[in-house]
């Protein structure tokens, strides 16, 4: 029984770190949207490639106009 508990604890820890990292990537994407970064910069491309699949789905669900 302890093995399953340890496994679930490890899985929750990895998920926590992954979601925390992704949260910071989304924040970086939001900050980069306020400026005009070089689109060929490897860091900018990485941030865009990490966030775009999720943000594309979110944009479909949310209304576009204000």
PDBQT receptor file of N, H, CA, C and O in Angstrom, charges set to zero:
ATOM      1  N   UNK A   1       0.819  -1.192   0.000  1.00  0.00    +0.000 N 
ATOM      2  CA  UNK A   1       0.000   0.000   0.000  1.00  0.00    +0.000 C 
ATOM      3  C   UNK A   1       0.864   1.257   0.000  1.00  0.00    +0.000 C 
ATOM      4  O   UNK A   1       0.493   2.268  -0.595  1.00  0.00    +0.000 OA
ATOM      5  N   UNK A   2       2.018   1.194   0.668  1.00  0.00    +0.000 N 
ATOM      6  H   UNK A   2       2.320   0.373   1.152  1.00  0.00    +0.000 HD
ATOM      7  CA  UNK A   2       2.900   2.355   0.695  1.00  0.00    +0.000 C 
ATOM      8  C   UNK A   2       3.471   2.665  -0.682  1.00  0.00    +0.000 C 
ATOM      9  O   UNK A   2       3.738   3.823  -1.004  1.00  0.00    +0.000 OA
ATOM     10  N   UNK A   3       3.657   1.627  -1.494  1.00  0.00    +0.000 N 
ATOM     11  H   UNK A   3       3.441   0.686  -1.232  1.00  0.00    +0.000 HD
ATOM     12  CA  UNK A   3       4.232   1.830  -2.822  1.00  0.00    +0.000 C 
ATOM     13  C   UNK A   3       3.303   2.684  -3.672  1.00  0.00    +0.000 C 
ATOM     14  O   UNK A   3       3.763   3.584  -4.375  1.00  0.00    +0.000 OA
ATOM     15  N   UNK A   4       2.025   2.419  -3.621  1.00  0.00    +0.000 N 
ATOM     16  H   UNK A   4       1.651   1.687  -3.051  1.00  0.00    +0.000 HD
ATOM     17  CA  UNK A   4       1.058   3.204  -4.395  1.00  0.00    +0.000 C 
ATOM     18  C   UNK A   4       1.016   4.637  -3.888  1.00  0.00    +0.000 C 
ATOM     19  O   UNK A   4       0.928   5.575  -4.680  1.00  0.00    +0.000 OA
ATOM     20  N   UNK A   5       1.078   4.809  -2.582  1.00  0.00    +0.000 N 
ATOM     21  H   UNK A   5       1.150   4.046  -1.939  1.00  0.00    +0.000 HD
ATOM     22  CA  UNK A   5       1.086   6.153  -2.009  1.00  0.00    +0.000 C 
ATOM     23  C   UNK A   5       2.314   6.940  -2.420  1.00  0.00    +0.000 C 
ATOM     24  O   UNK A   5       2.219   8.119  -2.759  1.00  0.00    +0.000 OA
ATOM     25  N   UNK A   6       3.478   6.284  -2.391  1.00  0.00    +0.000 N 
ATOM     26  H   UNK A   6       3.556   5.326  -2.115  1.00  0.00    +0.000 HD
ATOM     27  CA  UNK A   6       4.707   6.960  -2.812  1.00  0.00    +0.000 C 
ATOM     28  C   UNK A   6       4.664   7.302  -4.296  1.00  0.00    +0.000 C 
ATOM     29  O   UNK A   6       5.114   8.370  -4.712  1.00  0.00    +0.000 OA
ATOM     30  N   UNK A   7       4.120   6.386  -5.087  1.00  0.00    +0.000 N 
ATOM     31  H   UNK A   7       3.754   5.519  -4.750  1.00  0.00    +0.000 HD
ATOM     32  CA  UNK A   7       4.009   6.646  -6.523  1.00  0.00    +0.000 C 
ATOM     33  C   UNK A   7       3.091   7.830  -6.792  1.00  0.00    +0.000 C 
ATOM     34  O   UNK A   7       3.424   8.700  -7.596  1.00  0.00    +0.000 OA
ATOM     35  N   UNK A   8       1.946   7.873  -6.133  1.00  0.00    +0.000 N 
ATOM     36  H   UNK A   8       1.676   7.166  -5.480  1.00  0.00    +0.000 HD
ATOM     37  CA  UNK A   8       1.017   8.990  -6.330  1.00  0.00    +0.000 C 
ATOM     38  C   UNK A   8       1.611  10.302  -5.830  1.00  0.00    +0.000 C 
ATOM     39  O   UNK A   8       1.381  11.356  -6.423  1.00  0.00    +0.000 OA
ATOM     40  N   UNK A   9       2.373  10.242  -4.743  1.00  0.00    +0.000 N 
ATOM     41  H   UNK A   9       2.560   9.386  -4.261  1.00  0.00    +0.000 HD
ATOM     42  CA  UNK A   9       3.034  11.439  -4.243  1.00  0.00    +0.000 C 
ATOM     43  C   UNK A   9       4.079  11.929  -5.242  1.00  0.00    +0.000 C 
ATOM     44  O   UNK A   9       4.173  13.130  -5.495  1.00  0.00    +0.000 OA
ATOM     45  N   UNK A  10       4.857  11.024  -5.808  1.00  0.00    +0.000 N 
ATOM     46  H   UNK A  10       4.781  10.048  -5.603  1.00  0.00    +0.000 HD
ATOM     47  CA  UNK A  10       5.854  11.405  -6.805  1.00  0.00    +0.000 C 
ATOM     48  C   UNK A  10       5.184  11.954  -8.060  1.00  0.00    +0.000 C 
ATOM     49  O   UNK A  10       5.655  12.933  -8.639  1.00  0.00    +0.000 OA
ATOM     50  N   UNK A  11       4.101  11.336  -8.475  1.00  0.00    +0.000 N 
ATOM     51  H   UNK A  11       3.718  10.541  -8.004  1.00  0.00    +0.000 HD
ATOM     52  CA  UNK A  11       3.368  11.806  -9.647  1.00  0.00    +0.000 C 
ATOM     53  C   UNK A  11       2.796  13.200  -9.415  1.00  0.00    +0.000 C 
ATOM     54  O   UNK A  11       2.846  14.050 -10.303  1.00  0.00    +0.000 OA
ATOM     55  N   UNK A  12       2.254  13.434  -8.224  1.00  0.00    +0.000 N 
ATOM     56  H   UNK A  12       2.213  12.743  -7.502  1.00  0.00    +0.000 HD
ATOM     57  CA  UNK A  12       1.715  14.756  -7.899  1.00  0.00    +0.000 C 
ATOM     58  C   UNK A  12       2.817  15.804  -7.851  1.00  0.00    +0.000 C 
ATOM     59  O   UNK A  12       2.600  16.945  -8.259  1.00  0.00    +0.000 OA
ATOM     60  N   UNK A  13       3.991  15.437  -7.360  1.00  0.00    +0.000 N 
ATOM     61  H   UNK A  13       4.167  14.510  -7.028  1.00  0.00    +0.000 HD
ATOM     62  CA  UNK A  13       5.112  16.375  -7.306  1.00  0.00    +0.000 C 
ATOM     63  C   UNK A  13       5.580  16.740  -8.706  1.00  0.00    +0.000 C 
ATOM     64  O   UNK A  13       5.824  17.912  -8.992  1.00  0.00    +0.000 OA
ATOM     65  N   UNK A  14       5.708  15.755  -9.573  1.00  0.00    +0.000 N 
ATOM     66  H   UNK A  14       5.510  14.803  -9.341  1.00  0.00    +0.000 HD
ATOM     67  CA  UNK A  14       6.120  16.027 -10.955  1.00  0.00    +0.000 C 
ATOM     68  C   UNK A  14       5.079  16.888 -11.655  1.00  0.00    +0.000 C 
ATOM     69  O   UNK A  14       5.435  17.815 -12.382  1.00  0.00    +0.000 OA
ATOM     70  N   UNK A  15       3.813  16.598 -11.450  1.00  0.00    +0.000 N 
ATOM     71  H   UNK A  15       3.524  15.845 -10.859  1.00  0.00    +0.000 HD
ATOM     72  CA  UNK A  15       2.741  17.388 -12.047  1.00  0.00    +0.000 C 
ATOM     73  C   UNK A  15       2.758  18.817 -11.516  1.00  0.00    +0.000 C 
ATOM     74  O   UNK A  15       2.525  19.762 -12.270  1.00  0.00    +0.000 OA
ATOM     75  N   UNK A  16       3.031  18.981 -10.235  1.00  0.00    +0.000 N 
ATOM     76  H   UNK A  16       3.220  18.214  -9.622  1.00  0.00    +0.000 HD
ATOM     77  CA  UNK A  16       3.112  20.313  -9.632  1.00  0.00    +0.000 C 
ATOM     78  C   UNK A  16       4.253  21.118 -10.249  1.00  0.00    +0.000 C 
ATOM     79  O   UNK A  16       4.068  22.284 -10.599  1.00  0.00    +0.000 OA
ATOM     80  N   UNK A  17       5.421  20.510 -10.385  1.00  0.00    +0.000 N 
ATOM     81  H   UNK A  17       5.571  19.563 -10.101  1.00  0.00    +0.000 HD
ATOM     82  CA  UNK A  17       6.556  21.210 -11.000  1.00  0.00    +0.000 C 
ATOM     83  C   UNK A  17       6.281  21.534 -12.466  1.00  0.00    +0.000 C 
ATOM     84  O   UNK A  17       6.611  22.623 -12.935  1.00  0.00    +0.000 OA
ATOM     85  N   UNK A  18       5.682  20.596 -13.184  1.00  0.00    +0.000 N 
ATOM     86  H   UNK A  18       5.413  19.711 -12.802  1.00  0.00    +0.000 HD
ATOM     87  CA  UNK A  18       5.378  20.828 -14.594  1.00  0.00    +0.000 C 
ATOM     88  C   UNK A  18       4.383  21.956 -14.797  1.00  0.00    +0.000 C 
ATOM     89  O   UNK A  18       4.570  22.804 -15.669  1.00  0.00    +0.000 OA
ATOM     90  N   UNK A  19       3.327  21.972 -13.996  1.00  0.00    +0.000 N 
ATOM     91  H   UNK A  19       3.175  21.283 -13.288  1.00  0.00    +0.000 HD
ATOM     92  CA  UNK A  19       2.334  23.044 -14.117  1.00  0.00    +0.000 C 
ATOM     93  C   UNK A  19       2.895  24.383 -13.654  1.00  0.00    +0.000 C 
ATOM     94  O   UNK A  19       2.538  25.426 -14.203  1.00  0.00    +0.000 OA
ATOM     95  N   UNK A  20       3.766  24.365 -12.655  1.00  0.00    +0.000 N 
ATOM     96  H   UNK A  20       4.056  23.517 -12.210  1.00  0.00    +0.000 HD
ATOM     97  CA  UNK A  20       4.419  25.602 -12.222  1.00  0.00    +0.000 C 
ATOM     98  C   UNK A  20       5.314  26.169 -13.311  1.00  0.00    +0.000 C 
ATOM     99  O   UNK A  20       5.316  27.375 -13.557  1.00  0.00    +0.000 OA
ATOM    100  N   UNK A  21       6.082  25.286 -13.970  1.00  0.00    +0.000 N 
ATOM    101  H   UNK A  21       6.079  24.306 -13.770  1.00  0.00    +0.000 HD
ATOM    102  CA  UNK A  21       6.926  25.716 -15.083  1.00  0.00    +0.000 C 
ATOM    103  C   UNK A  21       6.080  26.268 -16.215  1.00  0.00    +0.000 C 
ATOM    104  O   UNK A  21       6.419  27.295 -16.803  1.00  0.00    +0.000 OA
ATOM    105  N   UNK A  22       4.972  25.587 -16.526  1.00  0.00    +0.000 N 
ATOM    106  H   UNK A  22       4.697  24.753 -16.049  1.00  0.00    +0.000 HD
ATOM    107  CA  UNK A  22       4.111  26.038 -17.619  1.00  0.00    +0.000 C 
ATOM    108  C   UNK A  22       3.452  27.375 -17.293  1.00  0.00    +0.000 C 
ATOM    109  O   UNK A  22       3.237  28.196 -18.185  1.00  0.00    +0.000 OA
ATOM    110  N   UNK A  23       3.132  27.596 -16.024  1.00  0.00    +0.000 N 
ATOM    111  H   UNK A  23       3.306  26.929 -15.299  1.00  0.00    +0.000 HD
ATOM    112  CA  UNK A  23       2.565  28.877 -15.611  1.00  0.00    +0.000 C 
ATOM    113  C   UNK A  23       3.549  30.008 -15.903  1.00  0.00    +0.000 C 
ATOM    114  O   UNK A  23       3.151  31.065 -16.392  1.00  0.00    +0.000 OA
ATOM    115  N   UNK A  24       4.827  29.793 -15.608  1.00  0.00    +0.000 N 
ATOM    116  H   UNK A  24       5.151  28.934 -15.211  1.00  0.00    +0.000 HD
ATOM    117  CA  UNK A  24       5.828  30.833 -15.871  1.00  0.00    +0.000 C 
ATOM    118  C   UNK A  24       6.041  31.036 -17.365  1.00  0.00    +0.000 C 
ATOM    119  O   UNK A  24       6.324  32.153 -17.799  1.00  0.00    +0.000 OA
ATOM    120  N   UNK A  25       5.911  29.978 -18.157  1.00  0.00    +0.000 N 
ATOM    121  H   UNK A  25       5.682  29.071 -17.804  1.00  0.00    +0.000 HD
ATOM    122  CA  UNK A  25       6.030  30.122 -19.612  1.00  0.00    +0.000 C 
ATOM    123  C   UNK A  25       4.863  30.945 -20.149  1.00  0.00    +0.000 C 
ATOM    124  O   UNK A  25       5.058  31.779 -21.034  1.00  0.00    +0.000 OA
ATOM    125  N   UNK A  26       3.660  30.730 -19.634  1.00  0.00    +0.000 N 
ATOM    126  H   UNK A  26       3.502  30.053 -18.915  1.00  0.00    +0.000 HD
ATOM    127  CA  UNK A  26       2.499  31.518 -20.062  1.00  0.00    +0.000 C 
ATOM    128  C   UNK A  26       2.669  32.978 -19.646  1.00  0.00    +0.000 C 
ATOM    129  O   UNK A  26       2.320  33.878 -20.409  1.00  0.00    +0.000 OA
ATOM    130  N   UNK A  27       3.195  33.221 -18.462  1.00  0.00    +0.000 N 
ATOM    131  H   UNK A  27       3.479  32.490 -17.842  1.00  0.00    +0.000 HD
ATOM    132  CA  UNK A  27       3.451  34.598 -18.031  1.00  0.00    +0.000 C 
ATOM    133  C   UNK A  27       4.487  35.250 -18.938  1.00  0.00    +0.000 C 
ATOM    134  O   UNK A  27       4.338  36.414 -19.310  1.00  0.00    +0.000 OA
ATOM    135  N   UNK A  28       5.533  34.513 -19.297  1.00  0.00    +0.000 N 
ATOM    136  H   UNK A  28       5.655  33.568 -18.995  1.00  0.00    +0.000 HD
ATOM    137  CA  UNK A  28       6.538  35.053 -20.214  1.00  0.00    +0.000 C 
ATOM    138  C   UNK A  28       5.920  35.357 -21.574  1.00  0.00    +0.000 C 
ATOM    139  O   UNK A  28       6.272  36.354 -22.205  1.00  0.00    +0.000 OA
ATOM    140  N   UNK A  29       5.009  34.512 -22.028  1.00  0.00    +0.000 N 
ATOM    141  H   UNK A  29       4.723  33.702 -21.516  1.00  0.00    +0.000 HD
ATOM    142  CA  UNK A  29       4.324  34.756 -23.299  1.00  0.00    +0.000 C 
ATOM    143  C   UNK A  29       3.483  36.028 -23.225  1.00  0.00    +0.000 C 
ATOM    144  O   UNK A  29       3.434  36.799 -24.184  1.00  0.00    +0.000 OA
ATOM    145  N   UNK A  30       2.826  36.246 -22.095  1.00  0.00    +0.000 N 
ATOM    146  H   UNK A  30       2.866  35.620 -21.316  1.00  0.00    +0.000 HD
ATOM    147  CA  UNK A  30       2.025  37.461 -21.916  1.00  0.00    +0.000 C 
ATOM    148  C   UNK A  30       2.913  38.699 -21.911  1.00  0.00    +0.000 C 
ATOM    149  O   UNK A  30       2.562  39.715 -22.511  1.00  0.00    +0.000 OA
ATOM    150  N   UNK A  31       4.051  38.626 -21.245  1.00  0.00    +0.000 N 
ATOM    151  H   UNK A  31       4.336  37.801 -20.757  1.00  0.00    +0.000 HD
ATOM    152  CA  UNK A  31       4.973  39.771 -21.219  1.00  0.00    +0.000 C 
ATOM    153  C   UNK A  31       5.535  40.027 -22.611  1.00  0.00    +0.000 C 
ATOM    154  O   UNK A  31       5.673  41.179 -23.022  1.00  0.00    +0.000 OA
ATOM    155  N   UNK A  32       5.856  38.970 -23.334  1.00  0.00    +0.000 N 
ATOM    156  H   UNK A  32       5.743  38.034 -23.000  1.00  0.00    +0.000 HD
ATOM    157  CA  UNK A  32       6.382  39.144 -24.691  1.00  0.00    +0.000 C 
ATOM    158  C   UNK A  32       5.332  39.697 -25.645  1.00  0.00    +0.000 C 
ATOM    159  O   UNK A  32       5.681  40.306 -26.656  1.00  0.00    +0.000 OA
ATOM    160  N   UNK A  33       4.060  39.496 -25.344  1.00  0.00    +0.000 N 
ATOM    161  H   UNK A  33       3.776  39.001 -24.523  1.00  0.00    +0.000 HD
ATOM    162  CA  UNK A  33       3.022  40.036 -26.223  1.00  0.00    +0.000 C 
ATOM    163  C   UNK A  33       2.911  41.551 -26.095  1.00  0.00    +0.000 C 
ATOM    164  O   UNK A  33       2.330  42.196 -26.968  1.00  0.00    +0.000 OA
ATOM    165  N   UNK A  34       3.452  42.130 -25.032  1.00  0.00    +0.000 N 
ATOM    166  H   UNK A  34       3.923  41.606 -24.323  1.00  0.00    +0.000 HD
ATOM    167  CA  UNK A  34       3.406  43.579 -24.846  1.00  0.00    +0.000 C 
ATOM    168  C   UNK A  34       4.508  44.285 -25.615  1.00  0.00    +0.000 C 
ATOM    169  O   UNK A  34       4.400  45.480 -25.887  1.00  0.00    +0.000 OA
ATOM    170  N   UNK A  35       5.563  43.572 -25.968  1.00  0.00    +0.000 N 
ATOM    171  H   UNK A  35       5.651  42.600 -25.747  1.00  0.00    +0.000 HD
ATOM    172  CA  UNK A  35       6.689  44.155 -26.706  1.00  0.00    +0.000 C 
ATOM    173  C   UNK A  35       6.747  43.501 -28.078  1.00  0.00    +0.000 C 
ATOM    174  O   UNK A  35       5.944  42.621 -28.391  1.00  0.00    +0.000 OA
ATOM    175  N   UNK A  36       7.677  43.925 -28.874  1.00  0.00    +0.000 N 
ATOM    176  H   UNK A  36       8.329  44.640 -28.620  1.00  0.00    +0.000 HD
ATOM    177  CA  UNK A  36       7.834  43.346 -30.207  1.00  0.00    +0.000 C 
ATOM    178  C   UNK A  36       9.150  42.567 -30.266  1.00  0.00    +0.000 C 
ATOM    179  O   UNK A  36      10.166  43.099 -30.714  1.00  0.00    +0.000 OA
ATOM    180  N   UNK A  37       9.135  41.300 -29.811  1.00  0.00    +0.000 N 
ATOM    181  H   UNK A  37       8.310  40.868 -29.447  1.00  0.00    +0.000 HD
ATOM    182  CA  UNK A  37      10.386  40.535 -29.811  1.00  0.00    +0.000 C 
ATOM    183  C   UNK A  37      10.720  40.017 -31.205  1.00  0.00    +0.000 C 
ATOM    184  O   UNK A  37       9.868  39.963 -32.091  1.00  0.00    +0.000 OA
ATOM    185  N   UNK A  38      11.965  39.645 -31.369  1.00  0.00    +0.000 N 
ATOM    186  H   UNK A  38      12.657  39.690 -30.649  1.00  0.00    +0.000 HD
ATOM    187  CA  UNK A  38      12.405  39.045 -32.622  1.00  0.00    +0.000 C 
ATOM    188  C   UNK A  38      11.776  37.654 -32.740  1.00  0.00    +0.000 C 
ATOM    189  O   UNK A  38      12.040  36.801 -31.893  1.00  0.00    +0.000 OA
ATOM    190  N   UNK A  39      10.954  37.398 -33.761  1.00  0.00    +0.000 N 
ATOM    191  H   UNK A  39      10.740  38.091 -34.450  1.00  0.00    +0.000 HD
ATOM    192  CA  UNK A  39      10.285  36.091 -33.850  1.00  0.00    +0.000 C 
ATOM    193  C   UNK A  39      11.238  34.935 -34.152  1.00  0.00    +0.000 C 
ATOM    194  O   UNK A  39      10.853  33.774 -34.013  1.00  0.00    +0.000 OA
ATOM    195  N   UNK A  40      12.464  35.228 -34.560  1.00  0.00    +0.000 N 
ATOM    196  H   UNK A  40      12.776  36.171 -34.673  1.00  0.00    +0.000 HD
ATOM    197  CA  UNK A  40      13.426  34.168 -34.864  1.00  0.00    +0.000 C 
ATOM    198  C   UNK A  40      14.345  33.855 -33.692  1.00  0.00    +0.000 C 
ATOM    199  O   UNK A  40      15.219  32.995 -33.803  1.00  0.00    +0.000 OA
ATOM    200  N   UNK A  41      14.156  34.542 -32.573  1.00  0.00    +0.000 N 
ATOM    201  H   UNK A  41      13.446  35.241 -32.483  1.00  0.00    +0.000 HD
ATOM    202  CA  UNK A  41      14.928  34.259 -31.371  1.00  0.00    +0.000 C 
ATOM    203  C   UNK A  41      14.526  32.881 -30.848  1.00  0.00    +0.000 C 
ATOM    204  O   UNK A  41      13.334  32.594 -30.738  1.00  0.00    +0.000 OA
ATOM    205  N   UNK A  42      15.496  32.020 -30.523  1.00  0.00    +0.000 N 
ATOM    206  H   UNK A  42      16.465  32.252 -30.612  1.00  0.00    +0.000 HD
ATOM    207  CA  UNK A  42      15.148  30.664 -30.073  1.00  0.00    +0.000 C 
ATOM    208  C   UNK A  42      14.298  30.634 -28.800  1.00  0.00    +0.000 C 
ATOM    209  O   UNK A  42      13.439  29.765 -28.655  1.00  0.00    +0.000 OA
ATOM    210  N   UNK A  43      14.526  31.562 -27.889  1.00  0.00    +0.000 N 
ATOM    211  H   UNK A  43      15.224  32.268 -28.007  1.00  0.00    +0.000 HD
ATOM    212  CA  UNK A  43      13.741  31.582 -26.654  1.00  0.00    +0.000 C 
ATOM    213  C   UNK A  43      12.301  31.983 -26.954  1.00  0.00    +0.000 C 
ATOM    214  O   UNK A  43      11.365  31.401 -26.408  1.00  0.00    +0.000 OA
ATOM    215  N   UNK A  44      12.126  32.971 -27.815  1.00  0.00    +0.000 N 
ATOM    216  H   UNK A  44      12.887  33.444 -28.258  1.00  0.00    +0.000 HD
ATOM    217  CA  UNK A  44      10.780  33.413 -28.185  1.00  0.00    +0.000 C 
ATOM    218  C   UNK A  44      10.048  32.297 -28.916  1.00  0.00    +0.000 C 
ATOM    219  O   UNK A  44       8.859  32.080 -28.686  1.00  0.00    +0.000 OA
ATOM    220  N   UNK A  45      10.738  31.597 -29.782  1.00  0.00    +0.000 N 
ATOM    221  H   UNK A  45      11.705  31.773 -29.970  1.00  0.00    +0.000 HD
ATOM    222  CA  UNK A  45      10.115  30.485 -30.510  1.00  0.00    +0.000 C 
ATOM    223  C   UNK A  45       9.726  29.351 -29.558  1.00  0.00    +0.000 C 
ATOM    224  O   UNK A  45       8.665  28.746 -29.707  1.00  0.00    +0.000 OA
ATOM    225  N   UNK A  46      10.591  29.068 -28.581  1.00  0.00    +0.000 N 
ATOM    226  H   UNK A  46      11.453  29.560 -28.460  1.00  0.00    +0.000 HD
ATOM    227  CA  UNK A  46      10.289  28.029 -27.592  1.00  0.00    +0.000 C 
ATOM    228  C   UNK A  46       9.037  28.391 -26.799  1.00  0.00    +0.000 C 
ATOM    229  O   UNK A  46       8.148  27.559 -26.616  1.00  0.00    +0.000 OA
ATOM    230  N   UNK A  47       8.972  29.635 -26.331  1.00  0.00    +0.000 N 
ATOM    231  H   UNK A  47       9.694  30.311 -26.480  1.00  0.00    +0.000 HD
ATOM    232  CA  UNK A  47       7.812  30.071 -25.548  1.00  0.00    +0.000 C 
ATOM    233  C   UNK A  47       6.550  30.006 -26.398  1.00  0.00    +0.000 C 
ATOM    234  O   UNK A  47       5.501  29.568 -25.925  1.00  0.00    +0.000 OA
ATOM    235  N   UNK A  48       6.649  30.439 -27.649  1.00  0.00    +0.000 N 
ATOM    236  H   UNK A  48       7.501  30.795 -28.034  1.00  0.00    +0.000 HD
ATOM    237  CA  UNK A  48       5.484  30.398 -28.535  1.00  0.00    +0.000 C 
ATOM    238  C   UNK A  48       5.050  28.954 -28.799  1.00  0.00    +0.000 C 
ATOM    239  O   UNK A  48       3.859  28.647 -28.752  1.00  0.00    +0.000 OA
ATOM    240  N   UNK A  49       6.001  28.080 -29.072  1.00  0.00    +0.000 N 
ATOM    241  H   UNK A  49       6.969  28.329 -29.110  1.00  0.00    +0.000 HD
ATOM    242  CA  UNK A  49       5.665  26.681 -29.357  1.00  0.00    +0.000 C 
ATOM    243  C   UNK A  49       5.104  25.954 -28.134  1.00  0.00    +0.000 C 
ATOM    244  O   UNK A  49       4.308  25.026 -28.280  1.00  0.00    +0.000 OA
ATOM    245  N   UNK A  50       5.509  26.363 -26.942  1.00  0.00    +0.000 N 
ATOM    246  H   UNK A  50       6.156  27.117 -26.824  1.00  0.00    +0.000 HD
ATOM    247  CA  UNK A  50       4.996  25.727 -25.726  1.00  0.00    +0.000 C 
ATOM    248  C   UNK A  50       3.577  26.183 -25.396  1.00  0.00    +0.000 C 
ATOM    249  O   UNK A  50       2.772  25.390 -24.908  1.00  0.00    +0.000 OA
ATOM    250  N   UNK A  51       3.263  27.446 -25.655  1.00  0.00    +0.000 N 
ATOM    251  H   UNK A  51       3.917  28.090 -26.052  1.00  0.00    +0.000 HD
ATOM    252  CA  UNK A  51       1.976  27.981 -25.220  1.00  0.00    +0.000 C 
ATOM    253  C   UNK A  51       0.903  27.963 -26.301  1.00  0.00    +0.000 C 
ATOM    254  O   UNK A  51      -0.285  27.946 -25.978  1.00  0.00    +0.000 OA
ATOM    255  N   UNK A  52       1.277  27.968 -27.539  1.00  0.00    +0.000 N 
ATOM    256  H   UNK A  52       2.241  27.982 -27.802  1.00  0.00    +0.000 HD
ATOM    257  CA  UNK A  52       0.294  28.117 -28.609  1.00  0.00    +0.000 C 
ATOM    258  C   UNK A  52      -0.726  26.985 -28.693  1.00  0.00    +0.000 C 
ATOM    259  O   UNK A  52      -1.896  27.279 -28.934  1.00  0.00    +0.000 OA
ATOM    260  N   UNK A  53      -0.368  25.705 -28.509  1.00  0.00    +0.000 N 
ATOM    261  H   UNK A  53       0.583  25.467 -28.313  1.00  0.00    +0.000 HD
ATOM    262  CA  UNK A  53      -1.404  24.660 -28.583  1.00  0.00    +0.000 C 
ATOM    263  C   UNK A  53      -2.524  24.840 -27.556  1.00  0.00    +0.000 C 
ATOM    264  O   UNK A  53      -3.693  24.617 -27.871  1.00  0.00    +0.000 OA
ATOM    265  N   UNK A  54      -2.182  25.233 -26.355  1.00  0.00    +0.000 N 
ATOM    266  H   UNK A  54      -1.233  25.415 -26.099  1.00  0.00    +0.000 HD
ATOM    267  CA  UNK A  54      -3.205  25.422 -25.321  1.00  0.00    +0.000 C 
ATOM    268  C   UNK A  54      -3.956  26.723 -25.552  1.00  0.00    +0.000 C 
ATOM    269  O   UNK A  54      -5.182  26.755 -25.443  1.00  0.00    +0.000 OA
ATOM    270  N   UNK A  55      -3.243  27.790 -25.869  1.00  0.00    +0.000 N 
ATOM    271  H   UNK A  55      -2.247  27.763 -25.957  1.00  0.00    +0.000 HD
ATOM    272  CA  UNK A  55      -3.895  29.080 -26.061  1.00  0.00    +0.000 C 
ATOM    273  C   UNK A  55      -4.815  29.078 -27.284  1.00  0.00    +0.000 C 
ATOM    274  O   UNK A  55      -5.808  29.806 -27.306  1.00  0.00    +0.000 OA
ATOM    275  N   UNK A  56      -4.504  28.280 -28.286  1.00  0.00    +0.000 N 
ATOM    276  H   UNK A  56      -3.698  27.689 -28.268  1.00  0.00    +0.000 HD
ATOM    277  CA  UNK A  56      -5.374  28.181 -29.461  1.00  0.00    +0.000 C 
ATOM    278  C   UNK A  56      -6.733  27.601 -29.060  1.00  0.00    +0.000 C 
ATOM    279  O   UNK A  56      -7.770  28.079 -29.519  1.00  0.00    +0.000 OA
ATOM    280  N   UNK A  57      -6.730  26.588 -28.216  1.00  0.00    +0.000 N 
ATOM    281  H   UNK A  57      -5.888  26.200 -27.842  1.00  0.00    +0.000 HD
ATOM    282  CA  UNK A  57      -7.994  26.007 -27.750  1.00  0.00    +0.000 C 
ATOM    283  C   UNK A  57      -8.752  26.973 -26.852  1.00  0.00    +0.000 C 
ATOM    284  O   UNK A  57      -9.979  27.046 -26.909  1.00  0.00    +0.000 OA
ATOM    285  N   UNK A  58      -8.025  27.713 -26.024  1.00  0.00    +0.000 N 
ATOM    286  H   UNK A  58      -7.027  27.654 -25.977  1.00  0.00    +0.000 HD
ATOM    287  CA  UNK A  58      -8.677  28.684 -25.141  1.00  0.00    +0.000 C 
ATOM    288  C   UNK A  58      -9.310  29.796 -25.968  1.00  0.00    +0.000 C 
ATOM    289  O   UNK A  58     -10.402  30.261 -25.643  1.00  0.00    +0.000 OA
ATOM    290  N   UNK A  59      -8.644  30.224 -27.025  1.00  0.00    +0.000 N 
ATOM    291  H   UNK A  59      -7.756  29.847 -27.289  1.00  0.00    +0.000 HD
ATOM    292  CA  UNK A  59      -9.190  31.285 -27.886  1.00  0.00    +0.000 C 
ATOM    293  C   UNK A  59     -10.480  30.842 -28.567  1.00  0.00    +0.000 C 
ATOM    294  O   UNK A  59     -11.347  31.676 -28.830  1.00  0.00    +0.000 OA
ATOM    295  N   UNK A  60     -10.627  29.565 -28.857  1.00  0.00    +0.000 N 
ATOM    296  H   UNK A  60      -9.923  28.888 -28.644  1.00  0.00    +0.000 HD
ATOM    297  CA  UNK A  60     -11.867  29.074 -29.466  1.00  0.00    +0.000 C 
ATOM    298  C   UNK A  60     -13.037  29.159 -28.497  1.00  0.00    +0.000 C 
ATOM    299  O   UNK A  60     -14.166  29.418 -28.913  1.00  0.00    +0.000 OA
ATOM    300  N   UNK A  61     -12.783  28.944 -27.218  1.00  0.00    +0.000 N 
ATOM    301  H   UNK A  61     -11.866  28.733 -26.880  1.00  0.00    +0.000 HD
ATOM    302  CA  UNK A  61     -13.857  28.935 -26.226  1.00  0.00    +0.000 C 
ATOM    303  C   UNK A  61     -14.248  30.327 -25.776  1.00  0.00    +0.000 C 
ATOM    304  O   UNK A  61     -15.419  30.573 -25.488  1.00  0.00    +0.000 OA
ATOM    305  N   UNK A  62     -13.294  31.245 -25.707  1.00  0.00    +0.000 N 
ATOM    306  H   UNK A  62     -12.342  31.045 -25.941  1.00  0.00    +0.000 HD
ATOM    307  CA  UNK A  62     -13.576  32.589 -25.203  1.00  0.00    +0.000 C 
ATOM    308  C   UNK A  62     -14.066  33.495 -26.326  1.00  0.00    +0.000 C 
ATOM    309  O   UNK A  62     -13.646  33.341 -27.473  1.00  0.00    +0.000 OA
ATOM    310  N   UNK A  63     -14.947  34.435 -26.008  1.00  0.00    +0.000 N 
ATOM    311  H   UNK A  63     -15.288  34.560 -25.077  1.00  0.00    +0.000 HD
ATOM    312  CA  UNK A  63     -15.375  35.385 -27.045  1.00  0.00    +0.000 C 
ATOM    313  C   UNK A  63     -14.226  36.298 -27.445  1.00  0.00    +0.000 C 
ATOM    314  O   UNK A  63     -13.411  36.690 -26.610  1.00  0.00    +0.000 OA
ATOM    315  N   UNK A  64     -14.169  36.630 -28.720  1.00  0.00    +0.000 N 
ATOM    316  H   UNK A  64     -14.831  36.312 -29.398  1.00  0.00    +0.000 HD
ATOM    317  CA  UNK A  64     -13.045  37.408 -29.247  1.00  0.00    +0.000 C 
ATOM    318  C   UNK A  64     -13.243  38.903 -29.067  1.00  0.00    +0.000 C 
ATOM    319  O   UNK A  64     -12.297  39.596 -28.691  1.00  0.00    +0.000 OA
ATOM    320  N   UNK A  65     -14.439  39.428 -29.321  1.00  0.00    +0.000 N 
ATOM    321  H   UNK A  65     -15.208  38.865 -29.626  1.00  0.00    +0.000 HD
ATOM    322  CA  UNK A  65     -14.675  40.871 -29.255  1.00  0.00    +0.000 C 
ATOM    323  C   UNK A  65     -14.979  41.349 -27.852  1.00  0.00    +0.000 C 
ATOM    324  O   UNK A  65     -15.456  40.587 -27.011  1.00  0.00    +0.000 OA
ATOM    325  N   UNK A  66     -14.700  42.606 -27.611  1.00  0.00    +0.000 N 
ATOM    326  H   UNK A  66     -14.312  43.225 -28.295  1.00  0.00    +0.000 HD
ATOM    327  CA  UNK A  66     -14.987  43.196 -26.294  1.00  0.00    +0.000 C 
ATOM    328  C   UNK A  66     -16.228  44.032 -26.403  1.00  0.00    +0.000 C 
ATOM    329  O   UNK A  66     -16.661  44.626 -25.415  1.00  0.00    +0.000 OA
TER     330      UNK A  66
